[in-house]
Amino acid sequence: MSKFSIFSITSFFVAICIVVIGNYYFISSSVDADWYIKIAQGDINGVLQPFSGRLLHPLTVRLFSFLSDFDINVSFWALNVFLLFGFVIMLSLFFSEISFMNIALVFTLLFSPVLLNYFRYFYFADLFMFFFVILFFYFLKKNNFVFSLLLLFLLLFTRPREAFILGIVLVISSYKSDFKLSVAALLTTITGFFTDYQISLLGEANVNHLSGFVYYILSPIYWFGRFLGIDWLTNTTVQYCQPHFVYSLPGWIKLGSIKWVGICQFNIFHPLSVLFNSFIIFGIIPLMLFFFLYKNWRYIFEKNQIWISTALVYGIIMFFLGSWLGALRTVGYGWPAFLLAALFIFDWRLRAWPDSAKAKLTKAFIFIQITLLWLPYLIVENFSFISNTFKYLLAYLMVFLLYFLFIKMYTITTKKYNIV
């Protein structure tokens, strides 16, 4: 059997495990999910902006429901199952090109809490976007720019933030003097944003009565406040606390219905959760990537194909932007850097290592990676018999011990085999 066949069977098994486990944690409809359900039911006029511009996923669910005769809720779940299997099998296709990859590594990389969470939140378009994004990188890798840019154009009707990829493709292709791709990416971005904006106008104004453009500009600022441990409050949001500080906006600042902004209190668990999710979501891959990029980043960026450079830059940007929100789902949007680009960079670097050194590092990686992905996560999510503060302290202690252990093992291995 080919490596791809073996890895596909492994990923298929992982997906089955995720579906079985995920069904014990059924996610009911939330406020945001209700808007997607309304679109899938054909009622876009009652949907608030910016959700009214995120049409592609719920309309695909509507089509799936029509063809399968399932109700809308079951169709959201069933489509997510297909997307999960498609996503992990496409990852296996990439994994099959990496020389050091084996079955144990494939299982370790795919069987993770973040992928479980993406399956659980089946009303959201996360796996839908990921499947389209990995298809984009596949076609970009094959130099099929027509299909790759068409996929990104469609993705703009799921989440406009995917325009980040187009912007990165534009910059990198210009740097590498691929002007045809640069012009095509620019035209796709302009056309996609204009079309998405026109469609979003079909919905109702959001609670702040802000335009979609201003909403996307201000959202990162709001979440960055949470990254610093700040609980924001405005006159348009639910008054869940008594603000300690209130700033009334001057008349010349027009922010829809927002008249004042208040700060309630400092919440230590916001930055704790941000850092925690950033440390565990991809295990030790970000740390390994830092080791490999530290002295070779310019060479890696210049010599690698456009698709690897795009996946690397896009993934790192989304990783840090997602960290601001502090949720496991949002930090995971950086997966192209750590589940695609990083592995190909490791492969390029490890080809010069002796086989015995690669074997030792691989064994250490598998043990530490699977422990780091799951043990701290289970402590925080399930240790209800202890306080939140002690849970985070225990989980952080586990994280730092595992990081220290890997750094020590990596250092010993490189010194033993005189690897620079």
C-alpha positions as CSV (number, residue, x, y, z in Angstrom):
1,M,0.0,0.0,0.0
2,S,1.1,3.6,-0.7
3,K,1.9,6.0,2.1
4,F,-1.2,8.0,1.2
5,S,-3.4,4.9,1.5
6,I,-2.0,4.0,4.9
7,F,-2.2,7.6,6.2
8,S,-5.8,7.9,4.8
9,I,-6.9,4.8,6.7
10,T,-5.2,6.3,9.8
11,S,-6.9,9.7,9.4
12,F,-10.3,7.9,8.7
13,F,-9.9,6.1,12.0
14,V,-9.1,9.4,13.8
15,A,-12.1,11.0,12.3
16,I,-14.4,8.2,13.5
17,C,-12.9,8.6,17.0
18,I,-13.6,12.3,16.9
19,V,-17.2,11.8,15.7
20,V,-17.9,9.2,18.4
21,I,-16.4,11.3,21.2
22,G,-17.9,14.5,19.9
23,N,-21.4,13.1,20.1
24,Y,-21.1,13.0,23.9
25,Y,-20.6,16.8,23.8
26,F,-23.5,17.9,21.6
27,I,-23.4,21.7,21.1
28,S,-26.8,23.3,21.2
29,S,-27.7,26.4,19.3
30,S,-26.0,29.6,20.5
31,V,-26.9,33.2,19.7
32,D,-24.4,33.3,16.8
33,A,-25.5,29.9,15.6
34,D,-29.1,31.0,15.4
35,W,-28.2,33.5,12.6
36,Y,-26.7,30.7,10.5
37,I,-29.8,28.5,11.1
38,K,-32.0,31.4,9.9
39,I,-30.0,31.7,6.7
40,A,-30.2,27.9,6.1
41,Q,-33.9,28.2,6.6
42,G,-34.0,30.9,3.9
43,D,-34.6,34.0,6.1
44,I,-31.7,36.2,5.4
45,N,-33.7,39.4,5.8
46,G,-33.9,38.9,9.6
47,V,-30.2,38.2,10.0
48,L,-27.9,40.9,11.6
49,Q,-24.8,42.1,9.9
50,P,-22.0,40.8,9.6
51,F,-23.6,37.4,9.8
52,S,-25.8,38.2,6.7
53,G,-22.6,38.1,4.6
54,R,-21.6,34.6,5.7
55,L,-23.8,32.8,3.3
56,L,-21.9,30.0,1.7
57,H,-21.9,27.5,4.6
58,P,-25.6,27.8,5.7
59,L,-26.7,27.8,2.0
60,T,-24.7,24.6,1.4
61,V,-26.4,23.1,4.5
62,R,-29.8,24.2,3.0
63,L,-28.9,22.4,-0.3
64,F,-27.7,19.3,1.7
65,S,-31.0,19.3,3.6
66,F,-33.0,19.5,0.3
67,L,-31.0,16.6,-1.3
68,S,-31.0,14.4,1.8
69,D,-34.4,15.2,3.2
70,F,-32.8,15.8,6.7
71,D,-34.0,18.7,8.8
72,I,-31.7,21.7,9.1
73,N,-30.1,20.8,12.4
74,V,-29.2,17.3,11.4
75,S,-27.9,18.7,8.1
76,F,-25.5,21.0,9.9
77,W,-24.2,18.0,11.8
78,A,-24.0,15.6,8.9
79,L,-22.3,18.1,6.6
80,N,-19.7,18.6,9.3
81,V,-19.0,14.9,9.4
82,F,-18.3,14.8,5.7
83,L,-16.1,18.0,6.0
84,L,-14.1,16.4,8.9
85,F,-13.4,13.3,6.8
86,G,-12.5,15.3,3.8
87,F,-10.2,17.6,5.7
88,V,-8.2,14.9,7.4
89,I,-7.8,12.9,4.2
90,M,-6.5,16.0,2.4
91,L,-4.0,16.5,5.2
92,S,-3.0,12.8,4.7
93,L,-2.3,13.6,1.1
94,F,0.2,16.3,2.2
95,F,1.6,14.1,4.9
96,S,2.4,11.4,2.4
97,E,5.0,13.6,0.8
98,I,7.0,14.1,4.1
99,S,9.8,11.7,4.5
100,F,9.8,11.3,8.3
101,M,6.0,10.9,8.6
102,N,4.6,7.6,9.9
103,I,1.3,6.3,11.2
104,A,2.0,7.2,14.9
105,L,2.8,10.8,13.8
106,V,-0.3,11.1,11.7
107,F,-2.5,9.9,14.6
108,T,-0.7,12.2,17.0
109,L,-1.1,15.3,14.8
110,L,-4.8,14.7,14.0
111,F,-6.2,13.3,17.2
112,S,-6.4,16.6,19.1
113,P,-8.8,18.6,21.3
114,V,-9.0,21.4,18.7
115,L,-10.2,19.2,15.9
116,L,-12.7,17.7,18.4
117,N,-14.0,21.2,19.2
118,Y,-14.3,22.1,15.5
119,F,-16.5,19.0,15.0
120,R,-18.6,19.8,18.1
121,Y,-19.4,23.4,16.9
122,F,-21.1,22.1,13.8
123,Y,-23.3,25.2,13.3
124,F,-20.1,27.2,12.7
125,A,-18.2,27.2,9.4
126,D,-14.8,26.2,10.8
127,L,-14.4,22.8,9.1
128,F,-16.1,24.2,6.0
129,M,-13.5,26.9,5.7
130,F,-10.6,24.5,6.6
131,F,-11.7,22.1,3.8
132,F,-11.8,25.0,1.3
133,V,-8.4,26.4,2.5
134,I,-6.6,23.0,2.2
135,L,-8.0,22.6,-1.3
136,F,-6.7,26.1,-2.0
137,F,-3.2,25.1,-0.9
138,Y,-3.4,21.9,-2.8
139,F,-4.2,23.7,-6.1
140,L,-1.7,26.4,-5.3
141,K,0.9,23.7,-4.8
142,K,0.0,22.3,-8.2
143,N,0.2,25.8,-9.7
144,N,-3.4,25.7,-10.6
145,F,-4.1,29.4,-9.8
146,V,-7.6,29.5,-11.4
147,F,-9.0,26.9,-9.0
148,S,-7.1,28.1,-6.0
149,L,-8.3,31.7,-6.4
150,L,-11.8,30.6,-7.2
151,L,-11.9,28.7,-3.9
152,L,-10.7,31.8,-2.0
153,F,-13.3,34.0,-3.8
154,L,-16.0,31.6,-2.5
155,L,-14.5,31.6,1.0
156,L,-15.1,35.4,1.2
157,F,-18.8,34.5,1.5
158,T,-18.0,32.4,4.6
159,R,-15.7,34.7,6.5
160,P,-14.2,37.8,4.9
161,R,-11.1,37.3,7.0
162,E,-10.0,34.7,4.5
163,A,-9.0,37.7,2.4
164,F,-5.8,37.6,4.6
165,I,-4.7,34.7,2.4
166,L,-5.3,36.7,-0.8
167,G,-3.3,39.6,0.7
168,I,-0.4,37.3,1.6
169,V,-0.5,35.7,-1.8
170,L,-0.4,39.1,-3.4
171,V,2.6,40.2,-1.4
172,I,4.6,36.9,-1.7
173,S,3.9,36.5,-5.4
174,S,5.0,40.1,-6.0
175,Y,8.2,39.4,-4.0
176,K,8.9,36.3,-6.1
177,S,8.1,38.3,-9.3
178,D,5.0,36.2,-10.2
179,F,3.0,39.2,-11.5
180,K,0.2,37.2,-13.1
181,L,-0.7,35.6,-9.7
182,S,-0.3,39.1,-8.1
183,V,-2.8,40.7,-10.4
184,A,-5.2,37.8,-10.2
185,A,-5.1,37.9,-6.4
186,L,-5.7,41.6,-6.3
187,L,-8.7,41.4,-8.7
188,T,-10.1,38.4,-6.7
189,T,-9.9,40.4,-3.4
190,I,-11.6,43.5,-4.8
191,T,-14.4,41.6,-6.5
192,G,-15.0,39.3,-3.5
193,F,-15.1,42.2,-1.0
194,F,-17.5,44.2,-3.2
195,T,-19.8,41.3,-3.8
196,D,-19.8,40.2,-0.1
197,Y,-20.6,43.8,1.0
198,Q,-23.6,44.0,-1.3
199,I,-25.0,40.7,-0.1
200,S,-24.5,41.6,3.6
201,L,-26.7,44.7,3.1
202,L,-29.6,42.3,2.7
203,G,-29.4,41.7,6.4
204,E,-30.4,44.0,9.3
205,A,-28.0,46.4,11.0
206,N,-26.1,45.0,14.0
207,V,-26.9,46.0,17.5
208,N,-24.3,48.8,17.3
209,H,-25.6,50.0,13.9
210,L,-22.0,49.8,12.6
211,S,-21.1,49.1,9.0
212,G,-19.5,45.8,8.3
213,F,-16.2,47.5,7.5
214,V,-16.1,49.4,10.9
215,Y,-17.2,46.3,12.7
216,Y,-14.2,44.3,11.4
217,I,-11.9,47.1,12.3
218,L,-13.1,47.5,15.9
219,S,-13.5,43.7,16.7
220,P,-9.8,43.1,17.1
221,I,-9.5,46.1,19.4
222,Y,-12.3,44.7,21.6
223,W,-10.8,41.2,21.7
224,F,-7.3,42.6,22.4
225,G,-8.8,44.2,25.5
226,R,-9.8,40.7,26.7
227,F,-6.3,39.6,25.8
228,L,-5.1,42.1,28.4
229,G,-7.7,41.0,30.9
230,I,-10.2,43.9,30.4
231,D,-13.9,43.4,30.4
232,W,-15.4,46.0,28.0
233,L,-19.0,47.4,28.2
234,T,-20.9,49.8,26.0
235,N,-24.4,51.3,26.1
236,T,-25.5,48.8,23.4
237,T,-24.4,45.6,25.0
238,V,-25.9,43.6,27.8
239,Q,-25.3,45.4,31.1
240,Y,-23.7,42.5,32.9
241,C,-21.6,44.5,35.3
242,Q,-21.1,47.9,36.9
243,P,-18.3,49.7,35.0
244,H,-15.5,51.2,37.1
245,F,-14.6,53.6,34.3
246,V,-16.8,55.2,31.6
247,Y,-15.7,57.2,28.6
248,S,-18.3,59.2,26.8
249,L,-17.6,59.5,23.1
250,P,-17.3,63.1,21.8
251,G,-19.8,64.2,19.3
252,W,-17.4,64.1,16.3
253,I,-16.8,60.3,16.8
254,K,-19.7,58.5,15.1
255,L,-19.7,54.8,16.0
256,G,-23.3,53.9,15.2
257,S,-25.4,53.6,18.4
258,I,-22.4,53.5,20.7
259,K,-22.4,56.6,23.0
260,W,-20.0,55.4,25.8
261,V,-17.4,52.7,26.5
262,G,-16.8,51.4,30.0
263,I,-14.4,49.0,31.7
264,C,-15.8,46.7,34.3
265,Q,-12.8,45.0,35.9
266,F,-9.6,43.1,35.3
267,N,-10.3,39.4,34.7
268,I,-7.1,37.3,35.1
269,F,-8.7,34.3,33.5
270,H,-8.9,36.1,30.1
271,P,-5.1,36.3,29.6
272,L,-4.6,33.0,31.3
273,S,-6.9,31.2,28.8
274,V,-5.2,33.1,25.9
275,L,-1.7,32.0,26.8
276,F,-2.9,28.5,27.8
277,N,-4.6,27.8,24.5
278,S,-1.6,29.3,22.6
279,F,0.7,26.9,24.4
280,I,-1.2,23.7,23.9
281,I,-3.2,23.9,20.7
282,F,-0.5,22.7,18.4
283,G,1.7,21.1,21.1
284,I,5.4,21.7,20.6
285,I,5.2,22.4,16.9
286,P,5.4,26.2,17.3
287,L,8.5,25.8,19.5
288,M,10.1,23.5,16.9
289,L,9.3,25.9,14.1
290,F,11.0,28.7,16.1
291,F,14.1,26.5,16.4
292,F,14.2,25.9,12.6
293,L,13.3,29.5,11.6
294,Y,15.6,31.2,14.0
295,K,18.7,31.2,11.8
296,N,17.2,30.1,8.5
297,W,14.0,32.1,8.1
298,R,15.2,34.2,5.1
299,Y,16.6,31.1,3.2
300,I,13.4,29.1,4.0
301,F,11.1,32.0,2.8
302,E,13.1,32.6,-0.4
303,K,13.7,29.0,-1.4
304,N,10.3,27.4,-0.6
305,Q,7.4,27.4,-3.0
306,I,4.8,30.1,-2.8
307,W,2.2,27.8,-1.2
308,I,4.5,27.0,1.8
309,S,5.4,30.7,2.3
310,T,1.7,31.6,2.1
311,A,0.7,28.8,4.6
312,L,3.5,29.8,7.0
313,V,2.7,33.6,7.0
314,Y,-1.0,33.2,7.0
315,G,-1.0,30.6,9.7
316,I,1.2,32.6,12.0
317,I,-0.9,35.7,11.6
318,M,-4.1,33.8,12.3
319,F,-2.5,32.1,15.2
320,F,-1.7,35.5,16.9
321,L,-5.0,37.1,15.9
322,G,-6.9,34.0,17.2
323,S,-4.9,34.2,20.4
324,W,-6.4,37.6,21.2
325,L,-9.8,36.0,21.4
326,G,-8.5,33.3,23.8
327,A,-10.7,30.5,22.5
328,L,-9.4,27.1,21.4
329,R,-11.3,27.4,18.1
330,T,-9.9,30.8,17.1
331,V,-6.3,30.0,18.0
332,G,-6.6,26.9,15.8
333,Y,-7.1,29.0,12.7
334,G,-3.4,29.1,12.5
335,W,-3.3,25.4,11.4
336,P,-1.8,26.0,7.9
337,A,1.5,27.2,9.5
338,F,1.8,24.3,11.9
339,L,0.1,21.3,10.2
340,L,1.3,22.1,6.7
341,A,4.2,24.6,6.3
342,A,6.1,23.6,9.5
343,L,6.1,19.9,8.6
344,F,7.5,20.5,5.1
345,I,10.1,22.9,6.7
346,F,11.0,20.2,9.2
347,D,11.3,17.7,6.4
348,W,13.8,19.9,4.5
349,R,15.8,20.4,7.7
350,L,15.8,16.8,9.0
351,R,16.9,15.3,5.7
352,A,20.5,16.3,6.7
353,W,20.1,14.5,10.1
354,P,21.4,11.0,10.8
355,D,18.5,8.4,10.8
356,S,19.2,7.5,14.5
357,A,18.9,11.2,15.5
358,K,15.6,11.6,13.6
359,A,14.3,8.4,15.2
360,K,15.1,9.7,18.7
361,L,13.6,13.1,18.1
362,T,10.5,11.5,16.5
363,K,9.9,9.3,19.5
364,A,10.3,12.2,21.9
365,F,8.0,14.4,19.8
366,I,5.2,11.8,19.8
367,F,5.3,11.3,23.6
368,I,5.5,15.0,24.5
369,Q,3.1,16.1,21.7
370,I,0.2,13.8,22.7
371,T,0.7,14.6,26.4
372,L,0.8,18.3,25.8
373,L,-2.3,18.3,23.5
374,W,-4.5,16.4,25.9
375,L,-3.4,16.4,29.6
376,P,-3.5,20.2,30.3
377,Y,-6.7,20.5,28.3
378,L,-8.4,17.7,30.3
379,I,-7.2,19.3,33.6
380,V,-8.8,22.7,32.7
381,E,-12.0,21.3,31.2
382,N,-12.8,18.5,33.6
383,F,-11.3,19.1,37.0
384,S,-14.5,20.6,38.4
385,F,-13.6,19.6,42.0
386,I,-10.8,22.3,42.2
387,S,-10.9,26.1,41.7
388,N,-10.2,27.7,38.3
389,T,-7.0,29.3,39.7
390,F,-5.6,26.0,40.9
391,K,-6.6,24.2,37.6
392,Y,-4.7,26.8,35.5
393,L,-1.7,26.6,37.9
394,L,-1.6,22.8,37.6
395,A,-2.1,22.9,33.8
396,Y,0.6,25.6,33.3
397,L,3.0,23.6,35.5
398,M,2.4,20.6,33.2
399,V,2.9,22.7,30.1
400,F,6.2,24.2,31.2
401,L,7.5,20.8,32.3
402,L,6.8,19.3,28.9
403,Y,8.3,22.2,27.1
404,F,11.4,22.0,29.3
405,L,11.6,18.3,28.7
406,F,11.5,18.7,24.9
407,I,14.0,21.5,24.8
408,K,16.4,19.4,26.9
409,M,16.0,16.3,24.7
410,Y,16.3,18.4,21.5
411,T,19.5,20.0,22.9
412,I,21.0,16.7,23.9
413,T,20.3,15.1,20.5
414,T,21.8,18.0,18.5
415,K,24.9,18.1,20.6
416,K,25.4,14.3,20.5
417,Y,25.2,14.2,16.7
418,N,26.9,17.6,16.1
419,I,23.9,19.1,14.4
420,V,23.9,22.8,13.9
